[in-house]
Amino acid sequence: MDSLVDGEIDASFSSHIFAVAWVAYMRYVSGYKNRFQNFIKYLREMGDEVMVVTTHEGVPDEFYGAKLIGSRSFPCPWYQKVPLSLALSPRIISEVAKFKPDIIHASSPGIMVFGALAIAKMLCVPIVMSYHTHVPVYIPRYTFSWLVHPMWLIIKFLHRAADLTLVPSAALGKELQAYRVTTANKIRLWNKGVDSESFNPRFRSQEMRYRLSNGEPEKPLIVHVGRLGVEKSLDFLKSVMDRLPNARIAFIGDGPYREELERMFTGMPAVFTGMLQGEELSQAYASGDVFMMPSESETLGLVVLEAMSSGIPVVAARAGGVPDIIPPEQDGKTSFLFSPGDLDDCMSKLEPLLQNSELRETIGKAAREEMEKYDWRAATRKIRNEQYNAAIWFWRKKRAQLLRPIQWLAKRFFPSPEATYR
């Protein structure tokens, strides 16, 4: 994809940078929060100074040595667990100004990104926006379909004002290009990464499998990890389980759709664990037989990476950013994709895996080997050394273009006095 290929741009940083990250939901469980946490961790490891502005008051003072500033927030009207904030208080403006950042990096879309953009303009600092939550896809499921077009207009306004847009998958980059969100050469890929030490087959646990299977560890076990939201197409898994009376399913995670799902799966062999973290989460991934991902709205699908890194096969909808993880040449080798919403196609991939332990082991091993190629440190280094430099280059170019008419007027109306020599 041409627009996602880095150009020959050189605006090199000194030995370290000062970056401010506008990260909504540092306490809210999501794949993009995990992405930013790893990003901040490795920026700090590289010796860079980082300040993080987030939506939550009462956050810790720091994260891996990066200063955290919480902003007052209010709940999203249609998604109460999501906090919203403009993050444009005098205190935040003052803190960021004192920090003297080289660059501002904001997560998008959202309300906070407006605050980040305003402060970037006030301080005359380049701004990078990374697109993580595909709000236009979510809107019809939570509010009114007629809001989709205005949302795209807002996204265009924000990203055309940014100096660079980062996307987690090539598929999303192509969609933003199709909607002409910003110029193609300003859309760059944020390389995928996974913590292959934390998500590892060695965490497979009979005790956890017993828990997830509700005391029947000998039965085939399907695992799903993630936020339980209506946009994740989790009702599709009810149809899957209707065809697999001998199998068990475990939902690891929480969200606004949990109560509805629990009612939907009443009387069925389903376990809802709520949120798991740390070693428990690692064990939950590694202790299943197959990981299911029916969602059609993933900008990438970090949980798919984590499941494959844990050595279990994935059966996922061929939609959103997931084909970036399981491209056509690897479909059927490292995991399986099915046509979105097509139950027969899904079952043709899922049933052989549940029935054949050797096939599961072969696919799981190949998935693990593929995930070992993806490293958060390398992904962070690419953003720091290449994509931030590109943003600075575009920012300098834009500033020069804005100054050109002013310089022309100045020369026309205030010409330099001619030098005379005697």
C-alpha positions in Angstrom: 0.0 0.0 0.0 1.9 3.0 -1.3 0.7 5.6 1.2 1.7 3.5 4.1 5.3 3.2 2.9 7.6 5.7 4.6 9.0 8.4 2.4 12.6 9.7 2.3 12.2 12.3 5.0 14.9 13.4 7.4 14.1 15.6 10.3 16.2 13.8 12.8 15.7 14.1 16.6 18.6 14.7 18.9 19.6 12.0 21.3 16.2 12.0 23.0 12.7 13.5 22.5 10.1 15.1 24.7 6.7 13.7 23.7 3.2 14.3 25.1 0.7 11.4 24.6 -3.0 12.2 24.8 -4.3 8.8 25.8 -8.0 8.4 26.7 -8.9 5.6 29.1 -5.6 4.6 30.8 -7.8 2.7 33.2 -10.3 1.4 30.6 -9.6 -2.1 29.3 -9.0 -2.0 25.5 -6.4 -3.2 23.0 -5.3 0.3 22.2 -4.6 1.1 25.8 -2.3 -1.9 25.9 -0.7 -0.6 22.7 0.0 2.8 24.2 1.3 1.3 27.4 3.9 -0.7 25.6 4.7 2.3 23.4 5.3 4.5 26.5 7.3 1.8 28.2 9.7 1.5 25.2 10.0 5.2 24.6 11.1 5.6 28.2 13.5 2.7 27.8 15.1 4.6 24.8 15.7 7.5 27.1 12.9 9.8 25.9 10.9 12.1 28.2 7.1 11.4 28.0 4.1 13.1 29.6 0.7 11.4 29.4 -2.6 13.2 29.5 -5.6 10.9 30.2 -9.3 11.1 31.0 -9.1 9.8 34.6 -8.5 11.9 37.7 -6.7 10.1 40.5 -4.3 8.2 38.1 -0.9 7.3 39.5 1.7 10.0 39.3 3.8 8.1 36.7 3.9 5.1 34.4 7.4 3.7 33.7 8.7 7.1 34.6 6.3 9.0 32.3 4.4 11.7 34.1 0.6 11.1 34.1 -1.9 13.9 34.3 -5.6 13.0 34.8 -8.4 15.2 33.5 -11.9 15.6 34.8 -14.3 13.5 32.7 -17.9 12.5 32.3 -19.5 9.3 31.1 -20.3 8.8 27.5 -24.1 9.1 27.3 -24.6 5.8 25.3 -21.6 3.9 26.7 -21.4 4.7 30.5 -18.1 3.0 31.2 -16.3 5.2 28.7 -15.1 8.5 30.2 -15.0 11.6 28.0 -12.9 14.8 28.6 -11.7 17.7 26.5 -8.5 17.9 28.6 -8.1 21.6 27.9 -8.0 23.0 31.4 -5.5 25.8 32.4 -3.7 23.3 34.6 -3.1 20.9 31.6 -2.1 23.7 29.3 0.4 25.0 31.8 1.8 21.5 32.5 2.3 20.8 28.8 3.8 24.2 28.1 6.3 23.7 30.9 7.2 20.3 29.5 8.1 21.9 26.1 7.3 18.9 24.0 8.9 18.2 20.6 5.8 16.4 19.5 2.2 15.7 20.6 0.7 12.3 19.9 -3.1 11.9 20.4 -5.5 8.9 20.2 -8.4 9.4 17.8 -11.4 9.7 17.4 -12.7 11.2 20.6 -13.3 14.5 22.5 -9.8 14.6 24.0 -8.2 14.9 20.6 -9.7 18.4 20.2 -7.9 19.5 23.3 -4.6 18.0 22.1 -5.0 19.7 18.7 -5.8 23.1 20.4 -2.7 22.9 22.6 -0.5 21.8 19.7 -1.6 24.9 17.8 -1.1 27.1 20.9 2.4 25.9 21.4 3.3 25.6 17.7 4.2 21.9 18.1 3.7 19.1 15.5 0.8 16.7 16.2 0.4 13.0 15.3 -3.0 11.3 15.6 -3.4 7.6 15.7 -6.7 6.1 14.8 -7.8 3.3 17.1 -11.6 3.2 17.6 -13.7 2.9 14.4 -16.6 5.1 15.7 -18.5 5.3 12.4 -19.0 1.5 12.6 -20.2 1.7 16.2 -22.6 4.6 15.8 -25.5 2.6 14.2 -25.3 0.0 17.0 -25.5 2.5 19.9 -27.2 5.7 18.5 -28.6 6.8 15.2 -27.4 5.9 11.7 -27.8 9.5 10.5 -24.9 10.5 12.8 -22.4 8.4 10.7 -21.9 11.1 8.1 -21.3 14.0 10.6 -18.8 11.7 12.4 -16.8 11.2 9.2 -16.8 15.0 8.8 -15.4 15.4 12.3 -12.7 12.8 11.7 -11.7 14.5 8.4 -11.5 17.9 10.2 -9.2 16.4 12.9 -6.9 14.4 10.7 -6.5 17.0 8.1 -5.3 19.3 10.8 -2.8 16.7 12.0 0.7 16.4 10.7 0.5 12.6 10.4 -2.1 9.9 10.9 -1.1 6.4 12.2 -3.3 3.4 11.7 -3.0 -0.1 13.2 -3.8 -2.0 10.0 -3.4 -1.5 6.3 -7.1 -2.3 5.8 -8.0 0.7 8.0 -5.5 2.9 6.2 -7.2 2.0 2.9 -10.6 2.9 4.3 -9.4 6.3 5.6 -8.0 6.9 2.1 -11.3 5.9 0.5 -13.1 8.5 2.7 -10.4 11.0 1.9 -9.8 11.6 5.6 -6.4 13.1 4.8 -3.8 13.0 2.0 -2.5 9.5 1.3 1.1 10.3 2.0 0.2 11.4 5.6 -1.2 7.9 6.5 1.3 5.6 8.0 1.2 2.1 9.5 1.8 1.6 13.2 3.4 -1.8 13.1 1.8 -4.6 15.2 3.5 -6.0 18.2 2.8 -8.5 21.0 4.3 -9.4 24.3 5.5 -12.9 23.5 6.8 -13.5 27.0 3.5 -12.7 28.7 1.4 -14.5 26.1 3.1 -17.8 25.9 2.1 -21.6 25.6 4.0 -22.2 28.9 1.1 -20.6 30.8 -1.2 -23.5 29.9 -2.8 -24.5 33.2 -5.1 -27.5 34.0 -6.5 -25.5 37.0 -7.4 -22.6 34.7 -8.9 -25.0 32.1 -11.0 -26.6 34.9 -12.3 -23.1 35.8 -13.0 -22.0 32.2 -14.8 -25.2 31.3 -16.9 -25.2 34.5 -15.4 -28.4 35.8 -15.3 -30.3 32.5 -11.7 -29.9 31.2 -11.9 -32.9 29.0 -14.5 -31.1 26.8 -13.5 -29.0 23.8 -13.0 -25.4 25.1 -13.5 -22.2 23.0 -12.2 -19.0 24.5 -13.0 -15.4 23.7 -11.1 -12.5 25.3 -12.1 -8.9 25.0 -14.6 -6.1 25.8 -18.2 -7.4 25.8 -19.9 -4.8 23.5 -22.7 -5.1 21.1 -20.4 -4.0 18.2 -18.3 -7.2 18.7 -21.0 -9.5 17.1 -20.8 -11.8 20.1 -24.4 -13.0 19.5 -22.9 -15.0 16.6 -21.2 -17.2 19.2 -24.6 -18.3 20.4 -25.3 -19.8 16.9 -21.9 -21.5 17.0 -22.6 -23.1 20.4 -26.0 -24.3 19.2 -24.1 -26.4 16.7 -21.6 -27.7 19.3 -23.5 -29.2 22.2 -20.4 -31.0 23.5 -18.2 -27.9 23.6 -17.7 -25.3 26.3 -17.1 -21.6 25.9 -15.5 -19.0 28.2 -15.8 -15.2 27.9 -12.9 -13.4 29.5 -13.7 -9.7 29.8 -16.4 -7.2 30.7 -18.5 -4.6 29.1 -22.0 -3.1 28.6 -23.3 -6.2 26.7 -22.4 -8.7 29.4 -25.8 -9.0 31.0 -27.5 -9.5 27.7 -24.9 -12.2 26.8 -25.4 -14.0 30.1 -29.2 -14.0 29.5 -28.6 -15.2 25.9 -26.4 -18.1 27.1 -28.6 -19.1 30.0 -28.7 -22.9 30.3 -25.7 -23.3 28.0 -22.2 -24.4 29.0 -20.7 -20.9 29.1 -18.5 -19.3 31.7 -18.1 -15.5 32.2 -15.0 -14.7 34.3 -15.1 -10.9 34.1 -11.8 -9.1 33.8 -8.6 -11.1 34.2 -5.1 -9.6 34.3 -1.5 -10.6 34.6 -0.7 -14.3 34.8 -4.4 -15.3 35.1 -5.0 -13.7 31.6 -2.0 -15.5 30.2 -3.3 -18.8 31.5 -6.8 -18.1 30.2 -5.5 -17.7 26.6 -3.1 -20.6 26.7 -5.6 -23.1 28.3 -8.2 -23.0 25.6 -8.4 -25.1 22.5 -9.5 -22.5 20.0 -9.9 -18.7 20.2 -13.0 -17.3 18.5 -13.2 -13.7 17.1 -16.5 -12.9 15.3 -16.1 -9.1 15.4 -16.3 -7.3 12.1 -15.2 -3.9 13.5 -11.6 -4.4 14.7 -9.1 -1.8 13.7 -6.5 -4.6 14.2 -7.5 -7.1 16.9 -4.8 -7.2 19.5 -6.4 -10.2 21.3 -5.9 -12.2 18.1 -2.2 -11.5 18.3 -2.2 -12.5 22.0 -4.1 -15.7 21.4 -1.7 -16.8 18.6 1.3 -15.9 20.7 -0.2 -18.2 23.4 -0.1 -21.0 20.9 -3.8 -21.6 20.3 -5.4 -21.5 16.8 -7.7 -18.6 16.0 -11.0 -18.7 14.0 -11.9 -15.1 13.2 -14.1 -13.1 10.8 -12.4 -12.0 7.7 -13.0 -8.3 8.4 -11.4 -5.1 9.7 -7.8 -5.3 10.6 -7.7 -9.1 11.4 -6.6 -10.1 7.8 -3.5 -8.0 8.5 -2.6 -10.6 11.2 -3.8 -13.6 9.2 -3.1 -12.7 5.5 -4.4 -14.9 2.7 -1.1 -16.8 2.4 -1.3 -17.8 6.1 -5.0 -18.5 6.3 -5.2 -22.2 7.2 -1.6 -22.4 8.3 -1.3 -20.1 11.3 -5.1 -19.7 11.9 -8.4 -19.5 10.0 -10.6 -16.8 8.7 -14.3 -17.2 7.8 -16.7 -14.9 5.9 -18.3 -12.5 8.3 -21.6 -13.8 9.6 -21.4 -17.0 7.6 -22.1 -19.8 10.2 -21.5 -22.7 7.8 -18.1 -21.3 6.7 -17.2 -20.7 10.4 -18.1 -24.2 11.4 -16.1 -25.7 8.5 -13.0 -24.1 10.0 -13.9 -24.6 13.7 -15.1 -28.2 13.9 -11.9 -29.8 12.5 -9.8 -27.9 15.0 -12.0 -29.0 17.9 -12.0 -32.7 16.8 -8.3 -33.0 15.9 -5.7 -32.3 18.6 -2.8 -32.9 16.2 -4.2 -30.2 13.8 -4.6 -27.8 16.8 -1.1 -28.4 17.9 0.3 -27.9 14.4 -1.6 -24.7 13.8 -0.9 -23.4 17.3 2.8 -23.9 16.9 2.8 -22.1 13.5 0.8 -19.3 15.1 3.3 -18.9 17.9 6.3 -18.9 15.5 4.7 -16.2 13.4 4.0 -14.0 16.5 7.6 -14.2 17.6 8.4 -11.9 14.7 6.4 -9.0 16.1 8.1 -6.9 18.8 6.8 -3.8 20.5 10.3 -2.4 20.9 10.9 -2.5 17.1 7.5 -1.0 16.5 8.2 1.8 18.9 11.6 2.5 17.4 10.0 2.9 13.9 7.6 5.5 15.2 10.2 7.4 17.1 12.9 7.4 14.4 10.9 7.5 11.2 7.2 8.5 11.6 7.7 11.2 14.2 10.4 12.6 11.9 7.9 12.5 9.0 5.4 14.5 11.1 7.9 17.1 11.9 8.9 17.4 8.2 5.2 17.9 7.2 4.7 20.4 10.0 7.7 22.5 8.9 6.6 22.3 5.3 3.1 23.5 6.2 4.5 26.3 8.4 6.7 27.5 5.5 3.7 27.5 3.2 1.6 29.6 5.6 4.5 32.1 6.1 5.1 32.5 2.3 2.2 35.0 1.6 3.2 37.0 4.8 6.8 37.2 3.6 5.6 38.3 0.1 3.5 41.1 1.6 6.3 42.2 3.9 8.7 42.5 1.0 6.1 44.4 -1.1 5.0 46.9 1.5 8.2 47.1 3.6 11.1 46.7 1.2 14.5 46.5 2.6 16.4 49.8 2.2 19.0 49.7 -0.6 22.5 49.7 0.6 24.7 52.6 -0.6 28.4 52.6 -0.7 30.7 55.6 -0.6 
